[in-house]
Amino acid sequence: MPAGIMIPASNMPSMIGRNGFGSSSGLTLGQPNMMDGQLHQLDMAQNTSESDLARIRDDEFDSATKSGSENHEGASGDDQDPRPNKKKRYHRHTQHQIQEMEAFFKECPHPDDKQRKELSRELGLEPLQVKFWFQNKRTQMKTQHERHENTNLRTENEKLRADNMRYREALSNASCPNCGGPTAIGEMSFDEHHLRLENARLREEIDRISAIAAKYVGKPVVNYPLLSPPVPTRPLDLGVGSFGGQPGIGGEMYGAGDLLRTINAPTEADKPMIIELAVAAMEELIRMAQMGEPLWMTNLDGTSMINEDEYIRTFPRGIGPRPSGFKCEASRETAVVIMNHINLVEILMDVSQWSTVFSGIVSRAVTLEVLSTGVAGNYNGALQVMTAEFQVPSPLVPTRESYYVRYCKQHADGTWAVVDVSLDNLRPSPAVRCRRRPSGCLIQEMPNGYSKVTWVEHIEVDDRGVHNLYKQLVSSGNAFGAKRWVATLDRQCERLASAMATNMPTGDIGVITNQEGRKSMLKLAERMVISFCAGVSASTTHTWTTLSGTGADDVRVMTRKSIDDPGRPPGIVLSAATSFWLPVPPKRVFDFLRDENSRSEWDILSNGGVVQEMAHIANGRETGNCVSLLRVNSANSSQSNMLILQESCTDPTASFVIYAPVDIVAMNLVLNGGDPDYVALLPSGFAILPDGTMPHEGGIGEATTSGGSLLTVAFQILVDSVPTAKLSLGSVATVNNLIACTVERIKASLSCENA
């Protein structure tokens, strides 16, 4: 059999070369051994007329498939003579034949020999013609399908290209949501991008961790080893080191010795236990805030006291039993404050704002690690590990350091809760003297921007280092308890509300109505209060030295260097403080010390001059809560007048009168809205606390009017403007005499009033 099937020469005389079947110039339709579906090659001779090609094109490929079965009638062997003027006549498949084969193709695209023979007999065609028609039909259908598929892919490709261009343009114009600057996405490596995505996923996982950890709440917490008995604290009158060649006077730099920063962040192995403790603590706080008797018992003065036996029965889990030698301090207080719940939550969860608002209680605070930032743009689910030092404004009361986790959650009824619980059991240490059992507050939204706050403080502490003068105060809960936290929060909320007030009365003399001036002056006074509170307590960063004797009213001094701090004058600063008891109610002591008319009775540095109030800003409903600018008109006309910035504030648990001399030029800038951070301050003043021996009248917001007072007097004096200078004993003696004389004048004046 020949290698190819050729159309007989008698049928196509003008297309056959002189060499007959061996010529390669003929029209080859296909080979019998080729696979079905393979397109048969069409080799057109050079002498094929243009009309023949046009006729093939008009049939759109069907004409080529049909040409295999066409017959040229009237052809003879003489037609092999290639004469160009010989006219050809084509016989194509009839419409009936095509329809029948089309119908058969739909049913069976691959007919076998028997089916082809039967179909050719019915249609009057050769079996070979039927075979070629089906082969070409299959090829045609495959080509059409591929053409359609290519069109769809091309359309999809164009769409993807357009999307790619749109995304590129969007990325080129993207800005950072934090800083507002252009992003550097194009410079980010694939690995870095992958890590960022993974980090985002892990954050979402942490945000949902409270729900995951809830299943562990029902199981008892792992038993931790008990803390060792505490070691005796360092005596407060023990001078450490030497300064300026004088032994016994402790010296330090401002901000130095921050032991809280030496505590490391929790390890990965600790985090599951931290989450478990936080979730259990949140549940305990909610129940303690809402339960009444028998868990909470009411004292004669209206305060709440916990029933420890009932507490152990109600909350068998927790951070373990109370260590030996520790005392329990538990209290609960409720108040309505003038601040919305969102801002309150933000203050509690931002360590900077929190330590500023509670500067009279928190001497230092550091966030060690944020385990969760919350979800949906708020603090719901926020979890952070912190360490803080809590204080009473007196060198006679040791501070309390605590290492704990703070957890914030919004509950189904819309109430927010923030809870602390100690983590000291994760790293037992004999130096731990204070543990925070679940403590914190519930915040409920009230109308007109107010919030109802329920505060719970539950502390276990070794208070053996507290001086006898302050033991009753500490035991009453007014030193570290919930009442002091709520009273401070209430007063600070009023202060913040007054700072944002815009409807200032214009008729009152001395009222600062300039909004920018008010903000600058309040900010300067706030820094003055924070500096005073941080420098008057028995913080572990301070090295107080007792100058004489062992009595309670001994003067304690401390020196610090001030270098490159625009908020303090450069040089050597000598701090001196003493605490003593007065048989006068705190309100009377507060009113006496804050009144500019009675200032000359105790202020030795005013030299008997007349003190006049130049301006003031009221910052609370209590008349004594205000910031004032005082001018001392010296009796000696040769001396220049002096300005004094003073803030006085009071609540049922503590009162302060804090002041500092200020430069006249600097204060003019502040009153015009200038930056107060560059005004040098050395604050001095008084901290007035109730002695805790008698019930106090009134609730939150009303000054105490009975009992005695615990008064702390603290001075800061610049003894040398050269930081490297040596401290002379004469300077120490001068400051000692100054504070001693001030104390005697205060006692004398108040005794006369009390007589």
MIKE-762658 format. One record per residue (C-alpha): residue in one letter; x, z, y. Coordinates in steps of 0.05 Angstrom, whole numbers, plus 5000, padded with zeros to 4 digits. Example, Ala and Ser with C-alpha at 12.3 -4.5 7.8 and 13.67 -1.06 7.14 Angstrom:
2
A524651564910;S527351434979;
// end
This chain:
755
M500050005000;P502949835069;A505250395113;G499750285164;I492749995165;M492649375208;I486748995236;P486748315200;A489547745240;S483247335233;N479547865273;M484647935330;P488547285335;S491047405405;M493948085390;I498047925328;G505247715333;R508247135294;N511247595242;G504347775215;F503248475188;G510548665199;S509948575273;S510049205316;S506148885371;G499348965338;L494049495351;T495150045301;L489050475289;G492051005244;Q495051185177;P490951405118;N495551995103;M495052295173;M491452965183;D484252945206;G483553065280;Q490052705297;L489452185350;H490951475325;Q496051115365;L493750525406;D499450035417;M496949485462;A500448825461;Q503248565525;N498547965524;T492248385519;S487748145574;E485748595631;S478448495614;D479648785544;L482949405573;A477549485624;R472349445569;I475949995530;R476350435592;D468950345606;D467250635538;E471051285556;F474851345492;D468651205450;S470250455456;A476950585424;T473950965367;K468750435358;S473649865360;G475950035290;S469149805264;E468049225311;N467948505283;H469647875320;E465047355295;G467246635288;A474546805276;S478546395226;G485646365201;D487145865256;D485846405305;Q492746675290;D495246145337;P496046545401;R492346145452;P491146535516;N484746155533;K481346335467;K475246765485;K473947375440;R467147665423;Y466448395405;H461348705359;R460649455369;H457049995331;T449649945344;Q445950495379;H442650685314;Q449250735278;I452151185332;Q446051635334;E446151715258;M453551875256;E452752355316;A447052715279;F451252745216;F457252995255;K453253585282;E451553785211;C458253625179;P464353445222;H468653355158;P464952905109;D468152785041;D469052095008;K462252104975;Q458752275040;R462651735077;K460851205025;E453551385026;L453451395102;S457050715106;R452050415057;E446150665098;L449050415163;G452149765138;L459249975154;E465750025115;P467650715090;L474150645128;Q470450525193;V466251145182;K472651555167;F476051305231;W469851445273;F469552175248;Q477052275259;N476752025330;K470352405344;R473653055323;T479652895366;Q475052745425;M471353405417;K477853785412;T480453445475;Q474153605513;H474354325491;E481654395513;R480154065579;H474454555592;E478855145571;N484354905617;T479454865675;N477155575663;L484355835659;R486155465722;T480355775759;E482156465733;N489456355753;E487356165824;K483056795829;L488857235806;R493556905855;A488657035912;D487957765891;N495457835887;M496357555957;R490958025983;Y494158635951;R501058435978;E498258386048;A494759066041;L501159386016;S505259096072;N500559426122;A499760086084;S501460746119;C503261426092;P497261896093;N501762496108;C506362246163;G502761606186;G509161196178;P510060566137;T510460646062;A516460426021;I512560185960;G516559545955;E522959955948;M520160405894;S522860295825;F518360205766;D520660865736;E519361235800;H512460925806;H511061125734;L513361835748;R508861885808;L502861665767;E504662165714;N505462705766;A498562555793;R495662585723;L498963255710;R496263535775;E489263335755;E490463675688;I492564315722;D486464285767;R482164305705;I486364845671;S481565405688;A476265095645;I481264985589;A483965685593;A476965995593;K476765975517;Y482466475516;V478966975560;G475267275501;K481667445465;P485668075483;V491667955526;V498368015490;N500968725491;Y506668765540;P512169285538;L510769855585;L514669895649;S520170405650;P519271015694;P521170855765;V527671085793;P527771515855;T527771115919;R533571115967;P532971686017;L530871406084;D535971816122;L541871546083;G546171096128;V549170516091;G555570176113;S558370176183;F557369756245;G561969666303;G566970166273;Q561870726274;P560370986204;G553271166186;I549670646230;G546670096188;G547369386216;E544168726196;M542368036221;Y535267856240;G531967546179;A537767746133;G537068116068;D530667776046;L530468035974;L523767695960;R527167015959;T531667235902;I525867235853;N525666605813;A519666165802;P516066235734;T518565845675;E514565325637;A513565825581;D510466325629;K505265845659;P500065875603;M500066625606;I499666615682;I493566155678;E490266615627;L491467225670;A488766875732;V482366665698;A481167355669;A482667675736;M477567225771;E472167445722;E474068185732;L474068125809;I467167815810;R464268375768;M467868925806;A465368645872;Q458168625848;M457469245804;G455169925829;E454770585793;P457470835746;L463670395760;W463670565834;M461971245862;T460471385935;N464371925973;L461572366027;D464571926081;G461071306052;T467170996020;S467170765948;M471571075894;I472570785824;N470971145760;E477271025720;D474171185652;E468470705665;Y473370175688;I477370225622;R470870165582;T468369575623;F474969195627;P479069345564;R483468735575;G488168635632;I495468765648;G496069355603;P495470115612;R497870465674;P505270625673;S507371345671;G507971665740;F503571145774;K497271315812;C491070895817;E488470675885;A481870295882;S477170145939;R471669655960;E469269456029;T464168956056;A463568666126;V460868056163;V466267696203;I465967156256;M469266586218;N466666056171;H468266096097;I472565466095;N477365736148;L477666416114;V479666096048;E484965686083;I487966316115;L488266676049;M491466096011;D496565906065;V502066426061;S504266306133;Q497266406162;W495866986115;S502167366134;T500767236209;V493567476208;F495468096167;S502168216201;G500568956206;I499968996130;V504368436104;S511668496126;R514167906084;A511067386037;V513666786000;T510166265956;L514866165896;E511065595863;V504465225871;L501565105802;S495364755829;T493364525899;G485964495883;V481163915877;A476863485922;G481063625983;N479864385983;Y482765005950;N477765025892;G482265145832;A488565275873;L493665705836;Q500165955865;V505466465846;M507366925904;T511367535922;A509867985982;E511768636013;F506169086041;Q507469596095;V504870166138;P507670146209;S512170746200;P519070856171;L516271456132;V512171036083;P515970596033;T513669886029;R510569595966;E513368965935;S508968565888;Y510067945845;Y503367635830;V499167005821;R493666815871;Y487766415846;C482166115887;K475565865859;Q468765645886;H463065885842;A456465555826;D452665935880;G457465685934;T461166355938;W468766305944;A473266815910;V480766935919;V484067395869;D491067685860;V493867985796;S500968225783;L505767845739;D510868405733;N509468465658;L512367775648;R519068055671;P519068815661;S523669175709;P524769915722;A524969765797;V517669575800;R513770115838;C507269755850;R502469335807;R496368955832;R490668965783;P485468425799;S484668495875;G481868025927;C475467825961;L468867455955;I466767026013;Q459566826024;E457366326077;M452766616131;P448966266187;N452166096254;G459266056227;Y459566766201;S461866996132;K460367596089;V466767866058;T467068356000;W474168615990;V476768975928;E483669305926;H485969585859;I493169815859;E497470235812;V503370525850;D508871045848;D507771385916;R512771945908;G516971645964;V511371746016;H512872286067;N508172886066;L505772706136;Y502672066109;K500472276039;Q493372426060;L492771756097;V495371366037;S490671735989;S484671606034;G485470856026;N486270736101;A493670556092;F493370016038;G486070006016;A480369506024;K477869836088;R484369686124;W484468956099;V477268836122;A478169196188;T484368786203;L480868136183;D474868296227;R479268436287;Q483467816277;C477267376269;E474867626337;R481767476366;L481766766340;A474666656365;S476566886435;A482666426434;M478065826422;A472766046473;T471565566530;N466165916571;M470566396610;P467466786668;T470466546734;G468467136778;D472467686744;I479167846777;G485167746732;V481667346678;I485766746656;T481066156655;N486265606643;Q485165416570;E492265186557;G494965806592;R490566256550;K493065926485;S500365986505;M499766706527;L495966906463;K501166546421;L506766926456;A503167586446;E502067426373;R509567316363;M510867976399;V506168356352;I509168036289;S516168216312;F514168936326;C510669036260;A516268726220;G521469186253;V518069856249;S516769956175;A521070206118;S522169506092;T527569406040;T530968936088;H531969496139;T537370026138;W534770606178;T539471176195;T536971876214;L540572146275;S539272896267;G536073416223;T531073316167;G524473406204;A518772906203;D519672716277;D527072556271;V529271916305;R531471356259;V535770786287;M537970106263;T542269576295;R541368826289;K545068226316;S541367676352;I544867006351;D542066306368;D534866546369;P531066276429;G525666806419;R530567396427;P535967536477;P542967456446;G547068066432;I546668736396;V539669026391;L538769766375;S532069946344;A529570656344;A523270946314;T519971606300;S513271836273;F509672486287;W502772806284;L498172936344;P491973376342;V488272846381;P483372316355;P486471616350;K481671326401;R483971806456;V491271666440;F489970916442;D486270946509;F491671366540;L497470916519;R494070256537;D491670456606;E496270196660;N494170766706;S497071296659;R503170896641;S507771256690;E506371906652;W510371676591;D514171046609;I520971276632;L523470566646;S518170446699;N521770966742;G515371236770;G513170566798;V505970356805;V503569926746;Q498569386763;E494868916716;M495968196740;A491967826686;H488567966621;I485167606562;A479767976524;N480267836449;G474768246417;R468468636427;E472369286435;T474469366508;G481369576486;N482768926449;C486268496500;V492668176523;S495068386591;L500468186640;L502868806679;R507268856740;V511369476755;N512169566830;S518469976835;A518570556884;N525570336903;S524669706945;S531769476929;Q529869376856;S526368746835;N519368776806;M518568726731;L513268386688;I510868686622;L506868306569;Q502368786531;E497468716474;S492969286454;C488469246393;T484369756354;D480069816292;P477770406249;T484170406208;A489770266258;S491070156332;F497069846367;V499769826438;I505569346439;Y509369106500;A515668746521;P519068596588;V518667856605;D521967406655;I517667206715;V519666476713;A518466426638;M511566746645;N509566256699;L511165686651;V507066016597;L501066126642;N501165386659;G500965206585;G508465166571;D511665286503;P511966046490;D517065996434;Y522865996483;V520966636518;A525867186497;L522367826474;L524568506450;P517968856435;S516969606436;G510670006427;F506270476388;A502570466322;I496770966319;L493771146251;P488471656232;D491472246194;G486372186138;T484572926138;M477472866165;P471772376157;H471671856212;E465471656250;G462870946250;G464070356206;I467969716215;G468869536288;E467870236316;A473970646338;T475071316304;T473471906348;S475272506305;G481072806267;G488372776284;S493072196295;L499571946265;L503571626321;T509671186311;V513971036372;A518870456367;F523670176418;Q528269576417;I533869596468;L539169066481;V545469496484;D550468926491;S549468186506;V555668006464;P553867966390;T560968116368;A561668736411;K562369426381;L556769926386;S558570556423;L555871236406;G553871306479;S548870746470;V545871086409;A545471746446;T541971416505;V536671096461;N535771746423;N534572116488;L529871566513;I525271606453;A525572366450;C523572426523;T517871926513;V515172316455;E515372966495;R511772646553;I506272376508;K505273046474;A505073406540;S500072926572;L495372916512;S495873666503;C493573756575;E487773296563;N485973646499;A486374336530;
// end
